[in-house]
Amino acid sequence: MNSQKIKYPLILVNFKAYREATGSNALRLAKIAEEVHNETGVCVSLAPQFCDIRLLAEEVTLPIFAQHVDPISFGGFTGSVLPDAIKEAGATGTLINHSERQLKISEIAEAIRISKELGLTTVACANSESVSAALAALGPEIISIEPPQLIGTGIAVSKAQPQLVSGTIKTAKSVNESVHILCGAGITSGEDVAAALRLGSEGVLLASGLVKAKDPRIVLLDMTRAVTSRKGV
């Protein structure tokens, strides 16, 4: 398990529970992502199903994230996701408070605290500027702004709601200047990624736009080239 360090701009791919990204399919996508990273130098990280974390962590060097953790330590918490366990499995970070797995603010705070103590990079998901400000105060490394109504639509937040992205960056950094900001929802192309970067985002969080694409390699190459073109690589 020799994961690379997270670098920005970052492309973080959430595998969710899609058939196209579970088990052997997860490994296939991970290998494609690693090839694209090696070809372009752009940091690509993956958030697979919990059962696939160890598989991917052992087979590729990309940063692997959990899709969620519960704010718990060792004990009688049947069915919960233990931060220590995902760390042991090879994860380098975790999503927290995704719109499909929301937590109370007190739970988010505790999940971030425990994860940071374990050395896990935390990506706290927000659906508004005000929520991003509240999360920024809790000290996650990354905040991802994602309006839930655009998730899975193919309508990119970076184009449909640019003011939400730029406003979130300004608001969150006014609370915590060191926090990194990603944007997500509807990201499907390099053009969407380029638009996000122009707004000041330090990367994107996406899922179906890549996972369910007919040719994920072509889509990911398009996205990474949007990054390298902007960097003048």
C-alpha distance (Angstrom), angle and dihedral (degrees) to the residues before:
residue distance angle dihedral
M1 . . .
N2 3.79 . .
S3 3.79 105.5 .
Q4 3.76 120.0 -176.0
K5 3.76 120.1 -117.9
I6 3.78 117.5 -98.2
K7 3.79 113.5 -100.3
Y8 3.78 132.7 -177.9
P9 2.95 137.8 -83.0
L10 3.80 85.7 47.4
I11 3.79 129.9 -167.2
L12 3.81 108.0 -158.0
V13 3.81 115.1 -171.2
N14 3.80 118.0 -159.0
F15 3.82 109.7 -154.4
K16 3.84 91.1 -166.6
A17 3.83 109.3 -178.3
Y18 3.78 96.7 -52.0
R19 3.81 117.8 147.2
E20 3.81 87.9 -134.3
A21 3.82 90.1 62.3
T22 3.80 105.8 37.4
G23 3.81 128.3 101.0
S24 3.82 112.5 -30.4
N25 3.80 89.5 4.8
A26 3.82 89.4 55.9
L27 3.79 90.3 54.3
R28 3.81 91.5 47.7
L29 3.81 91.0 53.6
A30 3.78 91.4 44.7
K31 3.80 91.3 54.1
I32 3.81 90.0 50.2
A33 3.80 90.5 49.8
E34 3.80 91.7 49.7
E35 3.81 91.5 50.2
V36 3.80 90.5 51.5
H37 3.80 91.2 48.1
N38 3.79 90.9 50.4
E39 3.79 90.1 49.2
T40 3.81 97.9 46.4
G41 3.80 106.3 21.7
V42 3.82 91.6 -130.2
C43 3.81 115.6 139.8
V44 3.81 110.4 -112.8
S45 3.80 119.4 -179.6
L46 3.78 129.7 -174.8
A47 3.82 135.7 -144.8
P48 3.82 107.3 -161.8
Q49 3.78 132.1 172.9
F50 3.82 111.6 -67.9
C51 3.82 91.3 -110.5
D52 3.82 89.9 57.1
I53 3.81 98.8 49.3
R54 3.80 95.5 92.3
L55 3.81 92.8 43.3
L56 3.79 92.8 54.3
A57 3.79 94.8 39.3
E58 3.81 89.9 55.7
E59 3.80 96.0 44.6
V60 3.82 104.9 41.5
T61 3.78 135.3 33.3
L62 3.80 96.4 -137.8
P63 3.83 118.3 116.3
I64 3.81 108.9 -91.7
F65 3.80 121.5 -150.6
A66 3.78 131.3 -166.9
Q67 3.80 114.8 -127.4
H68 3.81 91.9 -131.3
V69 3.78 143.5 -10.2
D70 3.78 130.1 -159.0
P71 3.81 120.1 -128.3
I72 3.81 94.0 -109.2
S73 3.77 142.8 111.3
F74 3.80 128.2 -154.0
G75 3.80 114.8 -41.7
G76 3.78 146.1 78.2
F77 3.80 100.8 -26.6
T78 3.80 104.4 131.8
G79 3.79 112.7 -164.7
S80 3.80 94.3 11.4
V81 3.80 126.5 124.8
L82 3.79 108.8 -117.0
P83 3.83 114.4 -149.6
D84 3.80 90.9 -147.1
A85 3.82 89.8 55.9
I86 3.79 96.0 52.8
K87 3.80 89.0 46.8
E88 3.82 90.1 51.9
A89 3.81 89.8 48.1
G90 3.79 90.1 58.9
A91 3.79 105.0 -94.9
T92 3.79 116.0 148.0
G93 3.80 94.8 -165.7
T94 3.77 147.3 -5.9
L95 3.77 142.9 -134.1
I96 3.79 114.1 -121.6
N97 3.81 127.2 -164.6
H98 3.79 98.8 4.8
S99 3.81 109.6 179.3
E100 3.81 88.2 -109.7
R101 3.83 91.9 51.5
Q102 3.78 106.8 31.6
L103 3.79 125.7 178.5
K104 3.79 136.1 -163.5
I105 3.79 114.7 -97.4
S106 3.82 91.1 -109.4
E107 3.82 89.5 52.7
I108 3.80 91.7 48.5
A109 3.79 90.4 51.6
E110 3.80 92.3 51.0
A111 3.82 93.5 44.1
I112 3.81 90.2 52.3
R113 3.80 92.0 46.9
I114 3.80 94.6 50.3
S115 3.80 93.4 42.8
K116 3.80 93.0 50.4
E117 3.80 91.0 49.6
L118 3.80 87.3 56.6
G119 3.80 92.0 49.2
L120 3.81 94.0 -109.9
T121 3.80 118.6 147.7
T122 3.80 109.5 -123.0
V123 3.80 125.0 -144.2
A124 3.80 108.8 -168.8
C125 3.81 113.3 -163.1
A126 3.82 121.0 -142.2
N127 3.80 132.5 -174.4
S128 3.82 98.4 -161.3
E129 3.79 143.3 22.5
S130 3.80 91.9 -103.8
V131 3.80 92.7 52.0
S132 3.80 90.3 47.4
A133 3.80 89.6 54.8
A134 3.81 91.7 50.4
L135 3.80 90.9 48.7
A136 3.80 93.4 46.2
A137 3.80 88.7 59.9
L138 3.82 89.1 59.5
G139 3.80 91.9 62.4
P140 3.81 107.7 -119.4
E141 3.79 115.9 165.8
I142 3.79 91.5 -128.2
I143 3.80 137.8 24.1
S144 3.79 120.2 -162.3
I145 3.80 116.9 -159.9
E146 3.81 111.0 -149.1
P147 3.82 124.6 165.5
P148 3.83 101.9 -148.9
Q149 3.80 94.0 -144.1
L150 3.82 89.8 67.3
I151 3.80 97.9 45.7
G152 3.79 110.7 118.0
T153 3.80 93.9 1.7
G154 3.80 99.6 105.5
I155 3.82 87.4 -126.2
A156 3.79 103.6 121.4
V157 3.79 118.3 -134.2
S158 3.81 88.4 -144.9
K159 3.81 88.7 65.0
A160 3.81 104.4 27.1
Q161 3.82 97.4 44.0
P162 3.81 108.1 17.7
Q163 3.80 91.2 152.8
L164 3.83 89.5 60.4
V165 3.79 91.2 55.4
S166 3.81 96.3 45.1
G167 3.81 91.6 41.6
T168 3.78 92.4 50.9
I169 3.80 91.4 50.6
K170 3.79 91.4 52.2
T171 3.80 94.9 43.3
A172 3.80 97.9 44.2
K173 3.80 94.4 45.3
S174 3.79 90.8 49.3
V175 3.80 85.7 62.8
N176 3.81 98.3 36.7
E177 3.79 114.9 11.4
S178 3.81 93.5 -170.0
V179 3.82 96.5 57.7
H180 3.80 117.3 110.1
I181 3.81 118.4 -135.1
L182 3.80 126.4 -143.9
C183 3.79 126.1 175.8
G184 3.77 128.6 -147.3
A185 3.80 145.4 173.1
G186 3.78 123.4 93.6
I187 3.82 95.8 10.6
T188 3.82 107.2 153.8
S189 3.82 108.9 143.8
G190 3.76 147.9 34.1
E191 3.78 88.6 -102.8
D192 3.82 89.4 59.1
V193 3.80 90.3 50.0
A194 3.81 92.2 47.9
A195 3.81 90.2 51.3
A196 3.81 90.0 51.5
L197 3.80 92.3 51.0
R198 3.80 92.2 48.4
L199 3.80 88.4 56.7
G200 3.80 90.0 55.8
S201 3.79 99.3 -98.6
E202 3.79 114.8 146.7
G203 3.77 93.4 -142.7
V204 3.78 144.3 -42.5
L205 3.78 140.7 -87.7
L206 3.78 112.7 -147.0
A207 3.79 141.3 159.8
S208 3.81 127.6 168.4
G209 3.81 94.1 28.6
L210 3.79 87.5 71.1
V211 3.81 105.7 17.9
K212 3.80 94.6 53.9
A213 3.80 96.3 36.2
K214 3.80 117.8 124.2
D215 3.81 89.4 -125.5
P216 3.83 110.5 19.3
R217 3.81 92.4 -177.4
I218 3.80 92.8 59.8
V219 3.81 91.6 46.5
L220 3.81 93.4 48.6
L221 3.80 92.3 46.4
D222 3.80 88.7 52.8
M223 3.80 90.4 51.7
T224 3.80 95.8 46.2
R225 3.79 91.6 47.3
A226 3.79 88.5 55.8
V227 3.79 85.7 59.4
T228 3.80 96.9 45.2
S229 3.80 92.4 45.3
R230 3.77 90.5 54.9
K231 3.81 91.2 47.7
G232 3.78 90.8 49.1
V233 3.79 92.7 -119.5
